[in-house]
Amino acid sequence: MPPASSEFPLIVTEDDGLSSTHLAFQGGDLFVHSAPAPDKGRPNEDAAAVVAWGGTQGLLAVADGLGGQPSADQASGILVRSLGALAPVPGKELSPTVERALESVNQSIMDLGVGAGTTLALVEFSAEGLHSRHVGDSIVALVDRDGLPKLSTIPHSPVGYAQEAGLLTELEALRHPDRHVISNMVGSKAMRVERSEFIPWEPGDTLLIASDGLTDNMLTEEWVDILVVAPPRLAGPTLVALAEERMARGSESIPGKPDDLTLIVYRRN
């Protein structure tokens, strides 16, 4: 059953046992999913946060603990739980509060002393529009009702930069053996948080925040087509089903990469 508004923040980690949920949220329609890779045999190293402030403001975030690193699930869990505990001052801009929180989380993860790290894809929004912040290769994308992009973050990775520069096509990037290598993470002295400009939005705009369990198994045009033809309660499960199918069998052009999968789909009413 969808959480009641009093149950926010909604924090999704390995310990919470939530796979998928659909709910009304801050004047829009929201779908959240997080699950470990099929037959992984390890905890889900992804996590997510859905945080409501007042009647129109909110924060949505996905974190992907670095696979193969110690305490990856702990790193992503520290991050989303810290975001869920934020208490912005009424009437004040959210950004400074979020910035301070990320600096504190970065230090907390480094203090684990085991080399743990996590990506972050985050959106803080109001009724008027949004800012995104990201670290690593989890993505934030915003498309209008026709599927035209209003925001698309660039992965902090050698392959991501090469694709943005036109040196690799999206399909070549999906097939690249070093696609999993990132150049920026939460849990590092060199962490760099990339913040977008403020982006106004309109009713019908759809937001996607996702770990690479989605983007390593699907072309952009595929997930955009799904987002624009169905509401989040239907688009979300369709994205999950296609990603899981690719993980299991790949396709003629995309080899498929089993991985933890976390995504948030949100549409403004």
C-alpha positions in Angstrom: 0.0 0.0 0.0 1.4 3.5 -0.8 2.8 5.4 2.2 0.7 8.1 3.7 2.1 11.6 3.7 2.9 11.3 7.4 5.3 8.4 6.5 7.7 10.7 4.7 10.6 10.6 4.4 10.5 7.4 2.5 14.0 5.8 2.8 14.8 2.7 0.7 17.9 0.7 1.5 18.8 -3.0 1.7 17.5 -3.1 5.3 14.0 -1.7 4.4 12.9 -4.6 2.2 10.9 -2.4 -0.2 11.0 -3.3 -3.9 8.4 -1.1 -5.6 5.8 1.5 -4.6 3.6 4.1 -6.3 2.3 7.1 -4.4 1.0 10.7 -4.7 3.7 13.1 -3.8 3.9 16.9 -3.5 1.5 17.7 -6.4 2.6 14.8 -8.6 2.7 11.1 -9.2 5.7 9.1 -8.1 7.0 5.5 -8.6 10.0 4.2 -6.7 11.8 0.9 -7.2 15.0 -0.6 -5.7 16.1 -4.3 -6.0 19.4 -6.2 -6.1 20.8 -7.7 -9.3 19.2 -11.1 -10.2 21.1 -14.0 -8.6 23.6 -11.5 -7.1 24.0 -13.3 -3.8 25.0 -9.9 -2.2 23.0 -7.1 -0.6 21.4 -4.4 -2.7 24.1 -1.7 -2.8 21.6 0.9 -4.2 19.4 3.1 -2.1 16.8 5.9 -2.5 15.2 8.8 -0.6 11.9 10.6 -1.0 11.6 13.6 1.3 8.7 16.0 1.6 9.0 19.6 2.9 5.9 21.7 3.3 3.2 21.3 0.6 5.3 21.8 -2.5 9.0 21.3 -1.8 10.7 17.9 -2.0 13.9 16.0 -2.5 14.4 12.8 -4.5 17.6 10.9 -4.5 19.2 7.7 -5.8 22.6 6.4 -4.5 24.6 3.5 -5.9 27.2 2.1 -3.6 30.4 1.2 -5.5 30.3 -2.5 -6.3 33.4 -4.4 -5.4 34.2 -1.9 -2.7 33.9 -2.7 1.1 30.7 -1.5 2.8 29.1 -0.3 -0.5 25.6 -0.7 0.9 26.6 1.1 4.0 27.8 4.1 2.0 24.6 4.5 0.0 22.6 3.9 3.2 24.5 6.6 5.1 23.8 9.0 2.2 20.1 8.5 1.8 19.4 8.4 5.6 21.2 11.7 6.1 19.1 13.3 3.3 16.0 11.9 5.0 17.0 13.6 8.3 17.3 17.1 6.8 15.2 19.8 8.4 15.4 22.9 6.2 14.4 26.3 7.8 10.9 27.4 6.6 11.2 30.2 4.0 14.9 29.6 3.4 16.5 28.2 0.3 17.1 24.4 0.4 20.4 24.4 -1.4 22.7 25.5 1.5 21.1 22.8 3.7 21.7 20.1 1.1 25.3 21.3 0.4 26.2 21.1 4.1 24.6 17.6 4.4 26.6 16.3 1.4 29.9 17.6 2.9 29.1 15.9 6.2 28.1 12.6 4.4 31.3 12.6 2.4 33.3 12.9 5.5 31.3 10.2 7.3 31.9 7.7 4.5 35.6 8.5 4.4 35.6 8.0 8.2 34.6 4.4 7.7 38.2 3.9 6.6 37.5 1.0 4.2 37.5 2.8 0.9 33.7 2.8 0.6 32.0 5.1 -1.8 28.7 5.8 -3.6 27.2 7.8 -6.5 24.5 10.3 -6.0 21.7 11.6 -8.3 19.5 14.1 -6.5 16.8 16.6 -7.3 15.5 19.3 -4.9 12.3 20.9 -6.2 9.5 23.4 -5.5 6.3 24.1 -7.4 8.2 26.4 -9.8 11.1 24.1 -10.8 14.2 22.2 -9.7 17.9 21.9 -9.3 19.8 18.6 -9.8 23.0 17.5 -8.1 25.0 14.5 -9.1 28.2 12.7 -8.3 29.3 9.7 -10.4 27.2 7.9 -13.1 23.7 7.7 -11.6 21.5 10.0 -13.8 18.9 12.7 -13.6 16.8 13.4 -16.6 13.7 15.7 -17.2 11.6 15.4 -20.3 8.5 17.3 -21.4 5.3 15.7 -22.4 6.6 15.3 -26.0 9.8 13.6 -24.8 12.1 16.6 -25.4 14.9 16.9 -22.9 14.9 19.7 -20.4 17.7 18.2 -18.3 20.2 15.3 -18.8 23.2 14.9 -16.5 26.5 13.7 -17.9 28.1 10.7 -16.1 31.3 11.5 -14.2 33.3 8.8 -16.0 35.8 8.6 -18.9 33.2 6.8 -21.0 30.5 9.4 -20.2 32.8 12.3 -21.1 33.8 10.6 -24.3 30.2 10.1 -25.3 29.4 13.7 -24.5 32.3 14.9 -26.6 31.0 12.8 -29.6 33.9 10.4 -29.5 31.6 7.5 -28.7 28.0 6.8 -29.7 25.6 5.8 -27.0 25.7 2.2 -28.2 29.5 2.2 -28.3 29.5 3.6 -24.7 27.1 0.8 -23.6 29.4 -1.8 -25.0 32.6 -0.2 -23.7 34.6 -2.5 -21.3 35.4 0.5 -18.9 31.8 1.8 -18.7 31.7 0.9 -15.0 34.7 3.1 -14.2 33.8 6.4 -12.6 35.9 9.5 -11.9 33.9 11.0 -9.0 32.2 9.6 -5.9 30.8 10.5 -2.5 33.4 9.2 0.0 36.5 10.9 -1.5 38.5 14.0 -0.7 38.2 14.9 -4.3 34.4 14.6 -4.4 32.9 17.2 -6.8 29.1 17.8 -6.7 27.8 19.0 -10.0 24.7 21.3 -9.7 22.5 22.2 -12.5 21.0 25.6 -13.2 17.4 26.2 -12.0 15.0 24.5 -14.4 11.3 25.6 -14.5 8.9 22.8 -15.1 5.3 22.5 -16.3 2.5 20.0 -15.7 3.2 16.8 -17.6 7.0 17.1 -17.3 8.5 13.7 -16.2 11.6 13.2 -14.1 13.8 10.1 -14.1 16.5 9.5 -11.4 18.2 6.1 -11.8 21.3 4.1 -11.1 23.3 2.5 -13.9 21.3 -0.7 -13.5 18.9 1.1 -15.9 21.2 3.1 -18.1 23.6 0.1 -18.7 20.7 -1.9 -20.1 18.7 0.6 -22.1 19.1 3.3 -24.7 17.9 6.8 -23.9 15.3 6.7 -26.7 13.9 3.6 -25.2 13.3 4.9 -21.7 12.1 8.3 -23.0 9.5 6.6 -25.2 8.2 4.7 -22.1 8.1 7.8 -19.9 6.0 9.9 -22.3 3.3 7.3 -23.1 2.4 6.2 -19.6 2.0 7.6 -16.1 4.7 6.7 -13.5 2.6 3.9 -12.0 2.8 2.2 -15.4 6.0 3.6 -16.8 8.0 2.6 -13.8 7.2 -1.1 -13.8 7.7 -1.2 -17.6 11.2 0.3 -17.2 12.0 -2.3 -14.5 10.7 -5.2 -16.6 12.7 -4.2 -19.6 15.9 -3.6 -17.6 15.5 -7.0 -15.9 14.9 -8.7 -19.3 18.1 -7.1 -20.6 20.0 -8.2 -17.6 18.9 -11.7 -18.1 19.2 -12.0 -21.9 20.6 -8.8 -23.4 19.4 -8.0 -26.9 20.8 -8.1 -30.4 22.6 -4.8 -29.9 22.9 -4.4 -26.1 24.8 -7.2 -24.3 23.0 -6.6 -20.9 24.7 -6.1 -17.5 23.2 -7.6 -14.4 23.3 -5.0 -11.6 21.3 -3.5 -8.8 18.4 -1.4 -10.1 17.0 1.7 -8.5 14.9 4.3 -10.1 12.4 7.1 -9.3 9.9 8.3 -11.9 8.0 11.5 -11.0 5.5 13.5 -13.0 4.1 16.9 -12.2 0.3 17.1 -12.3 
